[in-house]
Amino acid sequence: MAFAAALTPFAALAEALPPLTESTFWKQEVDAGDLPPVAERIPDAPLVIDLAAKGRAFGVQGGALNTMVTRSKDIRQMVVYGYARLVGYDADYKLQADILKAYEVEDNKCFTLHLRPGHRWSDGSPFTSADFRYWWKDVANHPLLSPSGPPDFLRVEGELPEVSFPDETTVVFEWSHPNPGFLHHLAQARPPFIYRPAAYLKQFHADYADPESLAEEVDYARVKSWAALHNKYDNMYKFDNFELPTLQPWMNATAGKKIRQIFVRNPYYHRIDSKGVQLPYIDTVEMEIVSGGLVAAKSNASEADLQARGLGFRDIPILRKGEADGGTYKTYLWGTGTASQIAIYPNLNVNDPVWRAVLRDVRVRRALSLAINRAAVNKALYFKLAKPGAMTVLEQSPFFDPALREAWAQFDPDLANKLLDEAGLTEKDGYGIRKLPDGRPMELIVETAGERQEVENALQIITDDWRDVGVKLVMRPLDRDILRNRVFSGTTAASVWYGWDNGIPQPYTSPAYLAPTDQVFLAWPKWGQYHQTGGEAGEAPDMEPAKRLLELLHDWEIATTDEERTAAWRAMLKIHADQVYGIGLVAGAPQPVVVSNRLRNVPERGIWAWDPGAHFGVHRMDEFFFEDGQG
C-alpha cells in the first residue's frame, strides 16, 4: 500500500500565495540591496498557515521575547522550541509535512521525501537534496566523522537503507524490511538531522577543502584534525556555531558563550501566514543564562515573557503572588507529558556485586515501591493535584490501564516487610536497619541531579517510609552530568529522574525506550550501552524480562498493523509494571508556564512534554506574537 502525505493542511493556499509583507526587521537590508525581498526569500511553495482555522489570531511582526535557561549549553532549546522539522507533529500529535513539501510511504519500507523548490538556508544558500547527499555520503558514512557509521534508527534488522537522490528536491530512503519509526524519529524534539548545510561545511571537509586552508583552520581552532574541526562547527542541535546556516525560525546571532544569547528571525524561513506575513512573528529571542534558583524569582519580577523551563509546581505560589502584586504576566498550568513526575531507578548494572544481586531481586524492588506513601507525597508537594501511582503511560495514551498505575504502588508496609524478609534480608542492626548479605547495613544511596527541590522533598518523605521497613535512604545531590556518568559507569546504586519522556505514546510510537536499547534509561545503563555499541561495550542483558522486552521491541518493529504494534506495547508495559524497573511516585503534576500579558497565541491549556512535543515546539512558538509588535 502506498500513500502520499498531505502537502500541508493548506496546500490550496500554497498554490495561490497571498500578497507578501516585507518585515520591518529586514527592510533596511532589503532596501540596501544586501538581502533579497521576501518574495525571493521564501520557498516557491512555502508552508502557509491559516491561523483562523486553528483558532488563533493573525499576528504582527516585531518585538523581543525574553526567556531563561540555567546552563549555557541549553541555548540548544531554541532548536527544540523552534521545532522546524522535515515532518513534525501538529497539536493532535499527528505527523504533518513541515520543511518537506510532502512525503510518500510504501509499506513502511520506502520513504520518498519531497523538498520545497526554492527553499534556502538562513545564509541564502539553496537547501536541496545535495544537503542530504552530503550528510549521507560525506558525514554519516565517513569513517573519521562517524566511526560507528550511520545512526541506529536507520538500521533495520541490521540493514542500512538504500538512499538515492533522483533530483534536486527528492530524496528516497528504502529498506527491504519495514521501518515504521523512521518519520517519527525525524519529528523528535532532538531529531537526527539527516541533512547538512553542505555549501558551508565543505570548507572543513578534507574531501572538498583546499588542504592548505584547511590546515590553517585546524591550527586556528586548536584541534587535532580536520575531522575534529568539522565536528566542532557541525552542531545543528547544539546551536552553538552562529555561522552554521539553519532552517529554524530563529538563528543564533551571538558569537561564543554569553550570559545573554540573542536569536534573530531567519530571513529565509519557510512558513508564512495566510495573509502573507512571514513567520516567526517575533523578531528576536533573548535567552538569559541564570542560576536555577533565580528562574522563579525573575519570572515573579516580570523579567520573562515566556517561561516554563526551570519552573516547577512548587513555584506556583510565588508566581501567583507576583501576578497579584502587579506582575505583567499570567501563569498558565499545563499538563506534563512525562510518565512520572519523579521516579527512582534501582541500577541493575551497579558494580557492587552485593547491591547488584539485591536490586535484581524483584521482591526488593516491589517492596521499595510498596513502602512509599505516595498520597503523602502528593499532599505535601502537589496539593493533591497530581496522580499517585507507579510509572506507566498517562490517560491520554490508548495504552493506559489503571491496573498498571496501581501495580505494586499501594502503600503497604506490611507487604513490603514480608517481601524483604522473603528476599533473605532478615537480619537487622540495633537501629532496625536491615543488613545486606555481606553484613553491611542496607543503606541505599539515591543520587539526584540536584536541580529540583521537589525531588529532594519527596526523598525526605520516602526516607521515613523506607526506614519503617528497615531500609536507610541516603540522598546525594550531584551535577546532572556527573550523575549520568556515575550511573553509566555503574558507580551509582540508585538514581532519580523523571519517568519516560513520552508518557502519551501511540501505536506509531517506537517503544525502544522501554527496552534495554539506551544507556540513558537509568535502570540498565550497561545493557543499553551494549545495544548501542553492537556489543563492543557494556554488558549483554542477562535477565529474562529484559530479553523479552527486546523481543517485543522487535515484534513492534516488524509489525505491519496497528493491532500488532498495540499488542507489543501492552505486553512491554505489563512487564515494566510487574518488574518495577522504575519506581514512579506521582504523575500529571501541573507545569507552570509564565506568559507575558502582551503575548498572544500561547495556548492557555497545553502539554509540556519533551517528546513528542518539543516543549513549546508543538505549540508553534513562531506563531506567538506581541499584541503591538513591541516586546
N, C-alpha and C positions, 0 to 999 in steps of 0.2 A: 504494500500500500504506500502510495506517495501522497504527500500533501504539501501545499505551499502556505507559508505563514502569511497572515495579513501584512500588507506592506506597512501600513500604520493604521490606526483607527480612523485616520482622516486622510486616507490616500487620495480621495477625490479632490480634496482641497489642495493636495500637493501638486496636482496636475495644473491647477489654475491658481497661482500664488497671489495673495493679496498684495497691494502696493506696500513696498518695504519702507521702513522708517530708519534713517541713519541715527546711530546712537550719539548723544552729546559727548559721551566719553571719548569716542574715537574721531569726532568730527574734525578736530584741528589737524590730525594726521591725514585724514582723507582730503581735506582742503589743500593741504601742503603737498599732496601727491605722494606721501610716504606710505599710504595704505589705500588699497582699492575700496570703492564704495561697497556698501553691504550687499548689494545685488550680486557683486562679483566675489564676495567672500563666502557666502553660504553655498551649500551643495546645490546642484541643479534641481534635485528633488529633496529639499530639507524635510525634517520631521516637523509637521505642522500640528500644533497643539491647540485644540478647541477648548479653552478653559471653561466656557459657559457650559459645554456638555459635561464637564467634570464637576460642575457646581462651584467653580472657583471664579474669582474676579479677574478681569483683564488688568494687568498692572502697568506701571510706568517704570522706565529705566532710571537708575541712579542710586546713589547712597552707598554708605559703607557699613557693613554689618560687623559688629564686634562679637567675638566669641572667645572661649578659652580652652586650652588643653594643659595638661600637667607635666608633660615631658616633651623635650624638643623634637624627638622623633615622631611625635604624634601629629606633626603637620601633615602626615600621610592621611589623616582623617579627611582632608579635602578631596582625596581621591574616593574615599568612601561616601562622603556627603554628596559630592558632585554626581556620582553614580551615572556616568556616561559609559555604557557597556555595549558590546556588539548586540546582545539581547539582554533585556532587563525585565524585572517583574513590575507589573502595574500594581495599583492599590489592592487588587484582589489576588495578588501573588500569581498572576498568570503571565507567561512569557510573552513579550512583545519585541519586535524588531526595534532597535534604537539607533546605534551607529550604523548597523546594517539597514539597507533599504528593505530587504526581505531575506528569507531563507527557505530552503526546501529540504524535507527529510524523507528518506526512503527506508522504511523498515528499521529505523534507528541505526542503520548501517552507513548510509551515505548522506552527508550533510553538504548542501551547496549554499554557500554564503554569497549574497549579492550586496556589493558596496554601493554607496550613493555616488553617482557620477559627479565629479567636480568637488568632492569633499576634500578639505585641506586640513593639515596640521596647524597648530597655533602660530607657526612661523610662516605659514603661507605655502609650504611645500605640499605637493599632491599626496593624498592618502589613497593608495591603490593596493592591488594585490602584490605589488613588488615589496611592500612592507611586511606582508605575511611570508613571502618567499624569503626575505632576508632573515626573519626570525627562524623559520623552519630550517633553512639550509645553512645559514651562517652563524646562528646562535644556538638553537636547540640541538642541532646535530654536529656542532663543532666541539671536538674533544677538549679543547682548552677552555672554552666558555661554559660548556655543560658536560663535565666529566661523566655524569650519570646518564647522559642522554636526555631526550625529551621528557617532560613531566609525566608522572604516573597516570594522571587521569586520561592520557592518550593511549595507554596500554590496555588492550582488551584481550584477555586470555593470553597475555604475554606478547601480543602482536601490536605493532605500531601501525598507524593508518598510512594509506597511500594519499599523499597530498599533491594536488595539482592546481595550476593557476591558468585556466583557459584564456582569460583576457584580463584587462586592467581592473575590472570590477567583479571578478568571480574567483572564488576560492572553493575548492572541494576537498573535504576530508572523507575518506572512505575506508571502512573496515570490513572484514569478512564475517565478523560477529557483531551483534547489537552493542551500541554504546549509549544507552538511554540517558546517561547523566551528562553527556557532552555539552549540550546547550546550557544546562543548569549550572555547570561549572563556570561558564562564561558570564553568568548573571550574579556571581557571588560578590559579597562585599569586598573581598580581596580576590579579584579574578586572576586566572592565569592569562596574562597578556600574550596572545598568540600572534602578535604583530609588533613591529618596532618602527620608529621613525628612521628608516634606512638612510635617507639622504644625510641626516645629521650624524648617525652613529658610524657610518663607513669611514669617517676620518680617524676613528680609533680602532679600526679593524685591520689586521695585518694583510688580509687578502685584498684590501682596497686602498689603504692609505699609502702615501709616499713614505718609504722606510725612514728617511732622514727626519722628516717632520714628525713621524710617529715616535721615533726615538727621543726627540726633543720634548714631546708631550709627556712621555713616560718619565723622563728625568724631571720635568717641571712639576708633575703631580706627585713625585717621590713615591712611586710604586715600582714593583719589581718587574712587571712585564706588561706587554700590550693588553693581555687578557685581563689583568687586574685593572688596567686603565679603563678598558671597555666596561667592565662590571661597575667601576666607580661612577661612571657617567650614565649607565643604563639602569635607572631606578624609577620605572614608571609607577610603581606603588609607593615607594618611599617619598617621592615627590621632592627630593632634596637638591636636585640639579635644576636651577632656574633656567638653564639654557636648553634643557631637553624638551622638544616640542610635545604638546599634549593634545588630546581631544576632549578633555574635561571642560566644564563650563567656565572655570576659573583657572588661571595659570599662575604658577609661583613667580613672584616678581621680586623676591628678596634673595640676594646672593649670600651664601653662608648661613650660619645659625645665628638668629637674632631673637631677642626676647619677644619682639613683635613682628610677626611674619605677615607679609602683605600678599594677597592674591587678587589679581585683576581679571576682568572679563576677557574671555577668549574671543578675539575678533572674528574667528573662523568657525565658531560654534555652530552645530548643525540643526539646532532646534529654533523654531520661531513660533509665535502665537498666530492665531488665525486672523489677527488684524495686521500682521506684517511686522511685528516688533520682535527683534532677535532676542532670544534668551541668552544668559540669565538676565532677569530684570535688575538685580543688584550689581552695581559696578565693581565694588571691591569687598573682600572679606579680610578683616584684620584679626588675626589669631594670636592672642597673647599667651605666652607660656608662664604659668603661675604655679606656685606650690599647691598641692592638693587641698590643703586646709583653707585656701583662700577663695576657692570657686564659689562656695555658698555665700560668703561674706561680700564678695564683689558683685555677685548677682543681686544680693539684697540691696546693694548700693546702686542698682540700675546700671552697672557697667557692662552688662551683656545684653545684646539684642536677641540672641538665640542661644540657649544653653541647656544641655542635658548631661553631657559627659562631665563626670566629676561630681554630679549631684546624686544624692540617694534619698531614700524615703525619709531618713532622719532629718533631712534639710528642709522638709516641707514647712514645719512651724516657722523657721526663720525667714523663709521665702514669703509665706503668708503675712508675716509681720511687716516685712518690707513693703508689700503691697499696701497694707493698711496705713503705713506711715508715709504714704505719698510716693511710693515707687512708681516708676513709669513702665511697669511690666505686669504681665499676668503669669500665673503659674498653672499650666495645664497638667493634668495627671493622666499619663498614657499607661497602657498596659506594657508588660515586658514580654519578650519572646523567648527568654531562656527557660529551659525545662525546670530549673530550680534557682531560686534566688541565692541560696547558699547550699553547697554540697561538700561533704567530706569524702576524700578519696583515700582509702587504705591502699598503700602501694604494694601490689602483689609481687613486684620485682625488686623490693628493697634488698640491699646487700646483706644485711644482718640475717643470718640463717634462721635464728630463733624467731625473730619477728616475722620473717617471711613465711615460716610454717604456720605461725599463729594466725596471721592475717589471711592466709589462703584457706583457712577453715571457715566455711560459710556460716557455721554456727556462731563464730565470733563476730563476723560482720553483721549478721542478723541481730545478735544481742546488742551490739553497739547502736544499731538503729532503733531497736525496741526500747532502749534505755533513755531515749531523748524525749523530753516533754515538749513536743512541737507547739502545743497550744500555748504554753508559757512563752515560748519564743515569739509566737505570733502576737500575743497580747502585749508583751513588753516592747517589742521592736516595731511592730507594724499595726498597732491599734486594732488588731483582729481583721485587718483588711486584706491580708494575704491568705493563701490556702495551704494549710499544713498537709504534709504528706511526703511520700517517697518520690524519688526522682523518676518522672516519666513525662510523656508529652502533655501539652496543655489541651484544654477543652476545644480549642479552635481546630485541632487536628482530627481528621477522621479516625485516627488510631486511638483516640483517648478512651481509656477504660478505667472507671472509678476503682475497680478492684486492684489495678496496678498501683494507683496512688496510695491505696491503703495497705499494700503488701509490706509486712514487717515494719509498719510505721505507727502502729498504735502504741501508746505509752504503757508499757507492761514490764516494769522492773522485775517482777517475779519470773516471768518467762525468760527475760534476759539473763537473770541469775542462773536459771535452770540450764540454759544453752551453754553458758560459760562453764558451768560445772561439767556438763556432758563433754565439753571440749578438753577436759582434763585440767582446767585452770582452777583447781580447788584449794590449793594452799594459799594462805594469806599471811601478811606480816602483821605486826602489832597495831598498825593503823587501819587494818581492814582492806589493804590493797592486795589484790591477787598477785601471785608470783608466776613468772614465766617458767617454762620447763627447765631453764638453766638457773633458776633461783633469783633472778633479778626481779625487782618489783615491776608490775605491769604499768609502767609509765609510758603512755603513748604520746610522743611529741607530734603535735599537729602544727604544721608550718603554714603561714599565711603570707599573702603579698603585702600585708600591712597598709593597704590602701583604703579599706572600707571599715569604718568604725562599727558598722552593724555586724560585721563578721566577728570582730573581737568581742562585742557584747553577747552575741549568740554563743560563742565558745565559753564565755564566763558562765552562762546558764547551763550549758552542757557539762561543764566541769563538775558542777554539783550533782547533776543527774548520773554521770558515769561513776563518780565516787561512790554513790549509793549501791552500785553493783560491783564495786571493787576495782575499778579502772581509774587510774590517775591521768587526767588530761593535762599536758603541759603545752601551752601556746607559745609559738615562736614566730614573731613577725619578721619578715625579710623583705628585701627589694625583690620586685617581681622577677627580674631576670635571674637573680641569684636563686630564687625559689625554683624556677623552672630547671635551671642547670643542676640543682641538687636532686630534684626529682628524677631528671633524665639519667643522672649518674647512679641512681639507686641509694643515695645517701638519706633521703627523706623516707620516713615510715608512713606518714600520712600528711595530706595537704588539703587546703580548702580553696575552692574556686566556685564559679557559677556552675549550674548544671549545663547540659548540652546547649550550645549556642542556639541551635534550631529546635525550639520546643513546639513548633507547629508544622511538622513535616507532612507532606502529601505523598501519594503513591509515586510521583515522579522524583521525589527527593531521595538522593542516594543515602542509604543507611550506613555508609562507610564509617561514620564516627561512632557507631555502636559496636563495631568490631575492632580487634586489635590491629589497626592499619596505620596508626599515627602515634608518635610518642607524646603528643600533647594531651592525650587522654591520660590523666594523671594516675590512674589505677594500674596501667600496664605500659609504662614508657619503653621498656626494653623489648617487649613484644611488638609494639608499634614500630620501633626503630628497625627491628628485624624485617618487618614487612616493607618498610620504606626503602631499605637498602638492598632488598633482594637477598637477604640472608648474610650479607657481608658484615653486619654489625648487629648488636643487640642479642636477644635470645628468642628462640622459637617458642611459641605458645605450647605449654605442656599441661594445660588443664582442659578437660573435655568441653566444658561450656564455652570456653573461649574459642576452641577449634570449631565448635558448632556455629558460633557467631560468624566465623569466616565462611563456613559452608553456606549459611543463609545469605550472607552478602553476595556470594557467587550466584545463588539462586535468583536474587534480585537482579543481578547484572545481566543474566541471560534470559530473564523473563520476557515474554512477548505480550503479556496483558497486564492491565492494572490489577486484576484479581490475583495474579501470581505475585506481583510486587507487594500487594497488600498483605498477602499471606506471609511473605518473608518478613515484612516489617513487624507484624503482630507477634510472630514467633521470637524475633530478636528482643522486642520489648518485654516479652514474658520472661525471657532468660535474665534480663537485667533486673527485673522486679524480684525474681526468685534468688538471684545470686548477690544482689546488693553491692554491685561494683562501685556505685557512688551513693553515699548516704545523703539523700536530699532532706532538706528541713521544711522549707515553705516555697510556694510558687506564686506567681501572679502579683507580687507586690507592686503598687503603683510607682511609676517613674516620673518624677517632676521634670517638667520642661518649661523653662523660663522663656517668655516671648514678649518682646517689646510691644507696648500698646499701639505702636505705629506700624508694626509689621503685619502684613496681610497674607492670606492663603495658607497659613500654618494650621493644619487640622487641630481642632480642639480635642478630638479623640483620635488616638493613633496607637501604633505599637512600636515600642523602642526595642528593636531587635538587630542583632549583628547580621545574622544570616538565617533565613532570607530577609532582606530589608535594607541592609547597609545603613542602619540608624536613620538619619534624615533622608537617605538616598531614595528609598521607595516613595517617600512623600514629595519628591521632586523639589529640592531646595532652589533650583533655578527658577521656579515659578513663584517663589516668595518675593514680596516687594514692600517697600516703604510707601505709606499712603500718599506722600507728596514727592516721592523720589529722592527724599533727603534723609540719609541715615544719620 
